[in-house]
Amino acid sequence: MAPADPDDDLTIPFRDVSVALSAIEKIASAMDFEEGIADAITRALLTADPTSADLLPEVGAVVDAESARLHLHRIAARLREHVPTTNAPLAPPPVTQPEHVHGGIEVRRPSRSYALEHDELARFAVPWLNITWEHINAYTEVLEFAETERPLQTHLAQYPLLLAQHLGGGHGRWVIPQKRLGAEYVPDFVIAEKHSGGFVWQFVELQSPQAKLFVPSSGRQSAQLDEGLRQILEWRRWLESNLDYARRPRSQHGLGLTEVGPRDKGLLIIGRERDLDDVDRQRRRQLSEVNSIAIHTYDWLAREAGARVRELSSAKHTEATPD
């Protein structure tokens, strides 16, 4: 018998959840479109209840308008799981998934109750095989209108399975937004996969989709590319000096990043594919190899997700076809 999911014991009035979700979505929307409102709400929140900064540690403390936005979007994502019908598109699918076979490959995805008991990363588990064309289309729409990385960061925090498609671990994948490394650094995302050999981590830095990777006149690294690479290298140096603290479970006052290390790869997402030529791509490959940092455009995320959807569709067709 499968272990009971502790959330099954929760009784939440449908009307209360719906009203709360609607209010949070309206506040988040206002904060997204009006910076003054975002700053005012953040100041009021911190003044009224300073302890609220730690309510959702997975997105970091509320210290500014951007971190407050991420908190609200994460809360809304959790509430949607308890509202069976909502106008919000693409509600993130539930974490609970049984073991299954896709295309002849067994993928072990622990149930939520098992994860809560055995895995401190449970809340960040991503059901990566639930990716659909609707997820991809919604992402590309945000990308087309994004002038900075901010709306993309918010969207990826809401739909983290988009960041897990390039990973290969069949024993689980996790996406942690705004994970603080001590008091010094806050990576945009920390992602992990697990296979038979253990955990593999990546630290993700987002730069503007409008940024160029190289200066056209000289071929030198752009300021945004240089900043993105430097950020990831600084995170590695921090890990080297604080490795025990980073690996230690949260129950023992650590960060809970099991088996993380300073040699783990980085992932820098910057610019658009249409702005690159063959020389730019060659320079990008060289930088990636030298720094052990994958450098990709935002279009790459959509391509990886599309490849996964086609793979799953092909597997389902094969399974459905009689011998």
C-alpha positions as CSV (number, residue, x, y, z in Angstrom):
1,M,0.0,0.0,0.0
2,A,1.4,3.4,-0.9
3,P,2.1,5.8,2.0
4,A,-0.6,8.3,2.6
5,D,0.0,11.9,1.4
6,P,-0.1,14.2,4.4
7,D,-1.8,16.8,2.3
8,D,-4.8,14.5,2.0
9,D,-5.6,15.2,5.6
10,L,-5.9,19.0,5.0
11,T,-9.4,20.5,4.8
12,I,-9.4,23.8,3.1
13,P,-12.7,25.6,2.3
14,F,-12.9,26.0,-1.5
15,R,-14.3,29.5,-1.3
16,D,-11.6,30.7,1.1
17,V,-8.8,29.4,-1.1
18,S,-10.4,30.9,-4.3
19,V,-10.8,34.3,-2.7
20,A,-7.2,34.2,-1.3
21,L,-5.9,33.1,-4.7
22,S,-7.8,35.9,-6.5
23,A,-6.5,38.5,-4.1
24,I,-2.9,37.4,-4.4
25,E,-3.0,37.2,-8.2
26,K,-4.4,40.8,-8.3
27,I,-1.7,42.1,-5.9
28,A,1.1,40.3,-7.8
29,S,-0.2,41.7,-11.1
30,A,-0.3,45.2,-9.8
31,M,3.3,44.8,-8.5
32,D,4.4,43.5,-11.9
33,F,3.1,46.6,-13.7
34,E,3.7,49.4,-11.2
35,E,7.1,49.7,-9.4
36,G,5.7,52.2,-6.9
37,I,3.0,49.8,-5.8
38,A,5.6,47.0,-5.4
39,D,7.9,49.2,-3.3
40,A,5.0,50.4,-1.1
41,I,3.6,46.9,-0.5
42,T,7.1,45.6,0.4
43,R,7.7,48.4,2.9
44,A,4.3,47.9,4.5
45,L,4.9,44.1,4.7
46,L,8.3,44.5,6.4
47,T,7.1,47.2,8.7
48,A,4.0,45.3,9.8
49,D,5.6,41.9,10.3
50,P,9.4,41.6,9.9
51,T,9.2,37.8,10.6
52,S,7.2,37.3,7.4
53,A,10.5,37.5,5.5
54,D,11.1,33.8,6.2
55,L,7.7,32.3,5.4
56,L,8.9,30.9,2.1
57,P,12.6,30.3,2.5
58,E,12.9,28.7,-0.9
59,V,12.6,32.1,-2.6
60,G,14.8,33.9,-0.1
61,A,13.9,36.6,2.4
62,V,11.6,39.5,1.5
63,V,14.1,42.3,1.2
64,D,12.9,44.2,-1.8
65,A,10.1,44.4,-4.3
66,E,11.4,41.6,-6.6
67,S,11.7,39.1,-3.7
68,A,8.2,40.1,-2.6
69,R,6.9,39.4,-6.1
70,L,8.5,35.9,-6.1
71,H,6.9,35.1,-2.7
72,L,3.5,36.1,-4.0
73,H,3.8,34.0,-7.2
74,R,5.0,31.0,-5.2
75,I,2.1,31.3,-2.8
76,A,-0.3,31.6,-5.7
77,A,1.2,28.4,-7.3
78,R,0.6,26.5,-4.1
79,L,-3.0,27.7,-3.8
80,R,-3.8,26.7,-7.4
81,E,-3.1,23.1,-6.4
82,H,-6.2,23.3,-4.2
83,V,-8.5,25.0,-6.7
84,P,-9.7,22.5,-9.4
85,T,-11.1,25.2,-11.7
86,T,-9.3,28.5,-12.1
87,N,-8.9,31.0,-14.9
88,A,-5.1,31.1,-14.3
89,P,-3.5,29.3,-17.3
90,L,-1.0,26.5,-16.9
91,A,-1.3,25.8,-13.2
92,P,1.8,23.8,-12.2
93,P,1.0,20.1,-12.0
94,P,1.1,18.4,-8.6
95,V,4.4,16.9,-7.5
96,T,2.9,13.4,-6.6
97,Q,3.7,11.0,-9.4
98,P,3.9,7.2,-9.5
99,E,6.8,5.2,-11.0
100,H,6.2,4.8,-14.7
101,V,7.9,3.8,-17.9
102,H,8.3,6.2,-20.8
103,G,9.8,4.9,-24.0
104,G,11.3,1.9,-22.3
105,I,13.1,4.0,-19.7
106,E,11.9,3.7,-16.1
107,V,11.7,7.0,-14.4
108,R,11.5,7.0,-10.6
109,R,9.6,10.0,-9.2
110,P,9.0,9.7,-5.5
111,S,5.6,10.4,-4.1
112,R,5.2,13.6,-2.2
113,S,4.7,11.8,1.1
114,Y,7.9,9.8,0.6
115,A,9.8,12.9,-0.4
116,L,8.6,14.8,2.7
117,E,9.9,12.0,4.9
118,H,13.2,11.3,3.1
119,D,14.1,14.4,1.2
120,E,14.6,18.0,2.4
121,L,14.3,19.1,-1.3
122,A,10.7,17.8,-1.6
123,R,9.1,21.2,-2.1
124,F,11.3,21.9,-5.1
125,A,10.7,18.6,-6.9
126,V,9.8,19.1,-10.5
127,P,7.5,16.7,-12.5
128,W,9.5,17.3,-15.6
129,L,7.6,14.8,-17.8
130,N,4.5,16.9,-17.5
131,I,5.8,19.4,-20.0
132,T,3.4,20.4,-22.8
133,W,3.3,22.6,-25.8
134,E,1.1,25.0,-23.7
135,H,3.9,25.5,-21.3
136,I,6.3,26.2,-24.2
137,N,3.9,28.6,-26.0
138,A,3.3,30.6,-22.8
139,Y,7.0,30.9,-22.2
140,T,7.8,32.0,-25.7
141,E,5.1,34.7,-25.5
142,V,6.7,36.1,-22.3
143,L,10.1,35.9,-24.0
144,E,8.9,37.9,-27.1
145,F,7.8,40.9,-25.0
146,A,10.5,40.7,-22.3
147,E,13.0,43.7,-22.2
148,T,14.8,42.5,-19.2
149,E,15.3,39.1,-17.4
150,R,12.8,40.0,-14.7
151,P,9.6,38.7,-16.3
152,L,11.4,35.6,-17.4
153,Q,12.7,35.0,-13.9
154,T,9.2,35.3,-12.5
155,H,7.7,33.0,-15.2
156,L,10.4,30.3,-14.7
157,A,9.8,30.5,-10.9
158,Q,6.1,29.8,-11.6
159,Y,6.8,27.0,-14.1
160,P,10.2,25.5,-13.1
161,L,9.8,22.4,-15.2
162,L,11.0,24.6,-18.1
163,L,14.4,24.7,-16.4
164,A,14.6,20.9,-15.9
165,Q,14.3,19.6,-19.4
166,H,18.0,19.5,-20.2
167,L,18.8,17.5,-17.1
168,G,19.2,13.7,-17.3
169,G,18.7,12.4,-13.8
170,G,16.0,9.7,-13.7
171,H,15.8,9.7,-9.8
172,G,14.5,13.2,-9.5
173,R,15.0,16.9,-10.6
174,W,14.7,20.0,-8.5
175,V,14.6,23.7,-9.2
176,I,15.2,26.2,-6.3
177,P,14.5,29.9,-7.0
178,Q,16.5,32.6,-5.3
179,K,18.5,30.3,-3.0
180,R,20.7,32.4,-0.7
181,L,24.3,31.5,-0.4
182,G,25.0,33.0,3.1
183,A,24.5,36.8,3.2
184,E,26.6,37.4,0.0
185,Y,24.9,35.9,-3.0
186,V,21.5,35.0,-4.4
187,P,21.6,32.9,-7.6
188,D,18.6,33.2,-9.8
189,F,18.1,29.4,-9.6
190,V,19.9,26.4,-8.2
191,I,18.9,23.2,-10.0
192,A,19.7,19.6,-9.4
193,E,19.3,16.2,-10.9
194,K,19.8,12.8,-9.2
195,H,20.9,9.5,-10.9
196,S,22.5,6.3,-9.6
197,G,25.7,8.1,-8.9
198,G,24.1,10.8,-6.7
199,F,23.3,14.5,-7.1
200,V,24.5,16.8,-9.8
201,W,24.0,20.6,-9.3
202,Q,23.9,23.6,-11.6
203,F,23.9,27.3,-10.6
204,V,21.8,29.4,-13.0
205,E,22.4,33.0,-13.8
206,L,19.9,35.0,-15.9
207,Q,20.9,38.0,-18.0
208,S,18.7,40.1,-20.3
209,P,17.2,38.5,-23.4
210,Q,18.1,41.8,-25.1
211,A,21.8,41.5,-24.3
212,K,24.4,40.8,-26.9
213,L,27.1,38.2,-26.0
214,F,29.9,40.0,-27.8
215,V,30.6,43.6,-28.8
216,P,30.2,43.6,-32.6
217,S,33.0,46.0,-33.3
218,S,35.7,44.2,-31.3
219,G,34.4,40.7,-30.6
220,R,35.1,41.2,-26.9
221,Q,32.7,39.9,-24.2
222,S,29.8,42.2,-23.6
223,A,29.3,43.7,-20.1
224,Q,26.3,41.4,-19.5
225,L,28.1,38.3,-20.5
226,D,31.1,39.2,-18.4
227,E,28.9,39.9,-15.4
228,G,27.0,36.6,-15.8
229,L,30.3,34.6,-15.9
230,R,31.7,36.5,-13.0
231,Q,28.6,35.8,-10.8
232,I,28.9,32.0,-11.3
233,L,32.6,32.0,-10.6
234,E,32.0,34.0,-7.4
235,W,29.4,31.5,-6.3
236,R,31.9,28.7,-6.8
237,R,34.5,30.5,-4.7
238,W,31.9,31.0,-2.0
239,L,31.1,27.2,-2.1
240,E,34.8,26.3,-1.8
241,S,35.0,28.3,1.5
242,N,31.6,27.2,2.8
243,L,31.2,23.7,1.6
244,D,30.2,22.0,4.8
245,Y,27.6,24.7,5.5
246,A,26.2,24.3,2.0
247,R,26.0,20.5,2.2
248,R,24.7,20.3,5.7
249,P,20.9,19.5,6.0
250,R,18.6,22.4,6.8
251,S,17.6,20.5,10.0
252,Q,21.2,21.0,11.1
253,H,21.2,24.7,10.1
254,G,22.8,24.2,6.7
255,L,21.6,25.0,3.2
256,G,20.6,21.4,2.4
257,L,22.3,21.2,-0.9
258,T,23.3,17.5,-0.8
259,E,26.6,16.7,-2.4
260,V,27.0,20.2,-3.9
261,G,30.5,21.2,-4.8
262,P,32.6,24.1,-6.1
263,R,33.3,22.2,-9.4
264,D,29.6,21.9,-10.3
265,K,28.7,23.4,-13.6
266,G,27.1,26.7,-14.1
267,L,24.4,27.7,-16.6
268,L,24.2,31.2,-18.0
269,I,21.1,32.2,-20.0
270,I,21.5,35.4,-22.0
271,G,20.3,36.9,-25.2
272,R,18.5,35.5,-28.3
273,E,19.6,33.0,-30.9
274,R,18.8,35.4,-33.7
275,D,21.5,37.8,-32.6
276,L,24.3,35.2,-32.9
277,D,26.4,34.4,-36.0
278,D,28.8,31.5,-36.5
279,V,31.7,33.3,-35.0
280,D,29.7,34.2,-31.9
281,R,28.8,30.5,-31.5
282,Q,32.4,29.5,-31.7
283,R,33.5,32.1,-29.1
284,R,30.6,30.9,-26.9
285,R,31.8,27.3,-27.1
286,Q,35.3,28.2,-26.1
287,L,34.1,30.3,-23.1
288,S,31.9,27.4,-22.0
289,E,34.8,24.9,-22.1
290,V,37.2,27.1,-20.4
291,N,34.9,28.1,-17.5
292,S,32.8,24.9,-17.3
293,I,29.7,27.1,-17.7
294,A,27.1,26.3,-20.2
295,I,26.1,29.5,-22.1
296,H,22.7,29.4,-23.8
297,T,20.1,31.8,-25.1
298,Y,16.6,31.9,-23.9
299,D,15.5,30.2,-27.1
300,W,17.5,27.1,-26.0
301,L,15.0,26.5,-23.1
302,A,12.1,26.4,-25.6
303,R,14.0,24.0,-27.9
304,E,14.9,21.6,-25.0
305,A,11.3,21.6,-23.9
306,G,10.0,21.0,-27.4
307,A,12.4,18.1,-27.9
308,R,11.1,16.6,-24.6
309,V,7.4,16.9,-25.7
310,R,8.2,15.3,-29.1
311,E,10.1,12.5,-27.3
312,L,7.2,11.8,-25.0
313,S,4.7,11.9,-27.8
314,S,6.7,9.4,-29.8
315,A,7.0,7.1,-26.7
316,K,3.3,7.2,-26.1
317,H,2.6,6.4,-29.8
318,T,5.1,3.5,-29.7
319,E,3.4,2.1,-26.5
320,A,0.0,2.4,-28.0
321,T,0.9,0.7,-31.3
322,P,0.2,-3.0,-31.2
323,D,3.0,-5.5,-32.3
